[in-house]
Amino acid sequence: MTTEPYGKKNPFPAPVLSVKHLTGEGSPKETIHIEYSLDGAGMVYIAGDALAVIPANDHALVDTLINTLGLRPDAQVTTPEGETASLKDALVNNYDITNVNKALLTKWAAASGSQELESLLNGDKEALNNFLWGRDVLDLATEYPVSFESAEAFVGILKKIMPRLYSIASSPNAHPEEVHLCVGAVRYTARDRKRGGVCSTYMADRLQPGHTARVFVHTNKNFRLPEDGNTPIIMVGPGTGIAPFRAFWEERIASGAKGGNWLFFGNPYKATDFCYEDELAKLTADGRLKLSVAWSRDQEKKVYVQHLMVQEGEELWKWLENGACFYVCGDASRMAKDVDAALHEVIQTWGRKSPEEATEYVADMKEHRRYQRDVY
């Protein structure tokens, strides 16, 4: 019998080596650095790739849900993979209980006979989306009770728990047989109950050294360092967007690349939010990295990475004209758009180009893979 190699269809149970906080007490953000061992996985990755992590649900949430439904935790059920497990284990490891979508709500409405849910499903789309936001299966079980004939009937309406992708924050050449992540823990309160992003809180709260997490490598061919190590690189990564750039600078040092490295980083406060401060201080002191940092809340007027780009536009333009590759990682909805606008502004101002010429310049950068984005 041949064992399937580790990968998407057969995730590797990666031992946790360490979990540490990158942000300090009093920070408006909670950012962690987590390290996994890949020893024996046979999985390879390149700087720029992502790691898929399959989370486990919170045991306390699972216990409350089972109790609310009046089911037995040791009742045997079928997992999405076709295996048999206890209801408790299946809800912890295999089923999504933290997100409610229209498909699940439709099944719940039928099982509960709720007229309210039926009218919601057949009514205004915006009202439906507002209802679904922040709701989990425990909310449904509490607000619209259902008596399932068996534990199997209950899991039959649930969907499989899905992997979450995180930009890898390490170079395999700097950390052989290891993979590191930089993760922002998502926490919020909805309907008087504290909640969190299932995977980020799994890593921040429930994983400790010696535990294992199911992982596999997700290749990202559209986010790669230049093949020529003499090419300068400009990296824009506020918040956890710094993750792949830690992989980049480690890889550049490990490979002996001679090209310049310039990082634009931003976060709310210098005192509590300086991720990888010691590493960055050493790199800048050694002359291996140019660092521009925006602390958005350290002064009355908010300053972000795009503002620094414009402020340092003359130097930035010189780097671009010297063939630098430009990388952006982080929030797609606002930050990436603002950074793109700042890039165009710099090219117009210091390259003395019209808006149309600046657009052409950026299009040419993209075509030659000199402008790459890892946004989400």
N, C-alpha and C positions, 0 to 999 in steps of 0.2 A: 504494500500500500504506500503510495507516494503522498507526502504531505504537500499541500499547496504552499508555494512560497508566500512570505508575508507581503501584504499589500492591501489594496482596497477591499478585495473579497475575503481576505484573511488578515485582519489588523493585528499588529504586533503588541503584545502586552508589555509595554515599556516601563521598566522600573523608574520611579521618581528618585532623582539624586538629591535635589534640593529645591526648596521654594522660599523665596525671600521677597520682601517688599522693597520696591524702588522708590515709592513715595512715602513721605514721613507723616507723622501724626498731625492732624489738623488740615491735611491736604483736601481739596475738594474732589480729588481723584484718588482712586486706589489702583495702583499699577504694580503687578508682580512680575518677577523673573523666575521661570521654572525650568529646571534642567532634567532631561530624560536620558536614560542609557539606551542606545540602540545596539548594544553588544549582542551579537548572535542573530540580529534581525535580517541581515543580508540586504538591508535597504540603503540606497545611496541617495544623497541629495546634493544640490548645488546652491550656492548663495543666490537668493532670489526666489527659491522654492517656498512652498507652504507645507505646514504639517496639519493633517486632519486629525482631530481628537474627537473620539466618541465619548460623550459625557455619561455620567451616571446620575440619576435623580437623587435628590435629598431623601434619606431614609425617613426622616420625620414627616415630610410631605406625603410620602408613600403610605406610611402607617395611618395618618389622618384620613387619607382618601379611602383606604380599604375599610377603615372603621366606619366612615360616613356612609359607604355603600352597603355595609352590613355583610361583607364577604369575609372568607377565611384566608389569612395570609399564606397558609400552607396548601391551599387548593392548587391542584396541578393544571397548568395551562400550556398552550402551544406558543412558542416565541415566533417572531416574524421569520426566523431562520429555519423554522420547522422542528425545533427541538422542544423538549419538555422541561418546564421549570416551575417552581412554586410561584404563585401570584406575586408575592413580595419581591422575589428575585427578578421576575420578568418586568415588573413596574420600575424597579431600580435601574436595571441594565438594558432593557430592550425596547420599551415603549415610551412614546412622547406623551407626557402628561402635563407639560407646562405651556403648551400652545393650543389654542382652539381656533380652527379654521371653519370655513363655511361647510365643508364636507362633514366634519365631525358634528357640527351644530345641527345639521340636517338629520343625522342619525340620532342625536340626542333628543331632538324635538319629537321624532317618531316614537322613541322609546318612552319618553316622559308624557306624551300626549299634551304638551304645553301649547295652548293657543297663542300665548305671548311669543314664544319662539317661532311658531309657524308664521305669524304675521310679520315678525322681524325679518324672516328669511324671504318673504314675498314682497317686502316693502322697500324703503329707501336704502340705497347702497351705502351711503354715508353713515346712516344710523346703525346699519349692520357692522360696519368697520369700527365705529366708536364702541359698540357693544363688545366686539371681539378683542379690542386692544387691552392688553394686560390681564386677560382672563385665562385661567387654567381649568383643568378638568375638575379640580376640587370645588371651584366656584360653581360649575354646572351642577355637581352632585349636591351641593348645599342649597342652591337656589331653585333647582328644578329636579327634585328627587326622582330616582328611577330604581325599581326593584328588578335587578338583572336575575334571570333564572339560574345563571351560573357565572363563575369567574371567567370561563371561556367565552361566554356571550359578551361580557364586558370588554375583554381585551380585543375581541373581534371587531369592535368599532374604532379602536385606536390605530394610529399610524406608528411606524417604526421610528425610534429615536435616530436623528440624523447627525452625521459628523459635522463639526465646525472647523473652518479653515483659519489658520493663523500663520502670518508671515514668519518664517524661521529667522531667529535672531542670533545665529551662530554660523561660523564657517566650519565645514567638516575637516578642513586642514588644520584649523586652530584647536578643534575639540574632536579628535577621532572617536568614533563610536558613541557620540553624544549629539543631542539636538536641544537647543534652547529656545524658549519663547518669551516674549514680552507681552503681557496680557492686561487689559484694563477690566477690572471687575465691575460688572453692571449690577447696580442695586437700585431699587425703587419701592415705593409703597403704593398699592392699589387696593381699593375697597378695604381699608384698615388692616391690610396684611402686608408684611414685609416680603418682598420677592427679589429675585435676581436672575440674571442671565444664567441659564442652566449650566453652560460649559465654563464660563468665567468663574462662577462661584464654586463649581466643582473643583477647579484647580486652586482657587484662593482659599477655600474653606475645608474641603474634604480630602484633598490629596496631601500626603506627607511622605517624606523619604521612606522607601521600602514598599510603598503602595505601587500598584501598576495602573496604567491607563492604556486603553486601546488606541493605537495610532497607526497612520500610514502616511507616506510622502505623497504630496500633490505637486506635480511638476508645473512650473510656471515659466514657459519658454519666452514669454513676453516681458520678462523682468530679469535682465542679465547684464553683468559687468561687460565692458568692452573687452574684446579679445586681446587688444594691444594694451599692455600694462602701462605704457607711457601716456595713454589718453587721460586727461584730467576728468574728474567726475564731480558733479554738483548734486547733493542729496538734500531734498526738502522733506522732512518727516517730523511734524509736531506730534506730541503725545506718544501713543503707542506706534505711530508711523515711523518711529526711530528703529523699529525691530529689524527690517531687512538691511538697514544701513549699518547696524552692528555687524551683521554677516558680511556686508561689503567691505568695511574697513578691516575686519579680521582677515578676510580673504586676500585683500590687497597687500597687507603686511606679510602674510604667510607666503605669498607668491613672489614677493620682492618687487611688486609693481612700483614704478618710479613716478607715475603721474600724480598730480596734485589731487587732494581729497578735500572737499568743502561741504560741511554739514550745516544746514539751517534747521534748528530745533526750536520748539516752543512749548510752553506749558504755563499754567497760571502763576505759580510763585517759585522763585529761585530757592527759597529756604526749604520748601517741602517737596518740590516736584522736579528736581534735577536728576533725571534718570541717567544712570551710568556715569555719574559725575567723576568718580575717580579715574575710570578708563579714559574719559574725554580729556580730563586735566593732563594725564600723562601723554596722550597723543598730541595735544596742542603744544605741551612743553617740549616734546621731542621733535616738533616741526613736521609731524606726519599728517596733521589735520588742521584745516582752517575752520574755526567754529563761530557761527553767528547765532545768538540765542535771543529769543523774544519771550520775556516774562510778561504775559498779558495783563496780570492783575497787580504787578508791583508798582504801578504808577496810576495816576488818575485816568489818563487816556490809554485805552487798550492798544497794545502793540502785538501784532501777529507776524508770522514768518514772511508773509507777502509784503508787509511794510518794510522789513529789513532788506528784502530783495531790491525794492525800489531805492532805498537809502544807499545800498552798496551797488547800485546799478552800473556805475562806470567799471568797477572791478569785475562784476558779473559778465558784462559784455565782453571784456577782454578774455575771460575764460571761454566764453562761447565761441569767440572768433579764433581761439586757440584749439578749437575742436572738442571742447568739453562735452561729455554726455550729461544730460539733465534728467534727474529721477525725482518722482513724487510718490509718497506713500501716505495713506490715511483716508480721511473722510471725503467721500466723493461729492456729497451734496453741496458743501459750501467751500471748504478749504481748497480742494483741488481746482475749483473754478476760480477762486480768488488768486491762487498761485499762477494759474494759466494767464489770467488778466495781467498780473504783475510782470510776467515774463514778456508778454506782448509790449507792455509799457516800457520796459527796459530796452527792448530791441528798437522800439520807435525812437526813444529819447537819445540813447547813446550810439545806436547804429544809424541815427538820422534817417529813419525809414518812415514811409507813410503807413497808415494802418493796414493797407492792402499788402504792402511789401513785408511788413512784420508777419502777417498771416502766412505769406508764402515762405518766409524764413522758417517759421515754426513747422509748417507742413513738410518742408525739406528735412528738418531735424527728425521728424517722426518717420519719414520714409527711410532715412538712413539709420534708424534705431538709436538716434541720439537723444530722443525724448521718450521716456518710458514711464508708465504709471501703474502703480499697484494700489488701486482705490476701491473702497467698499462702502 
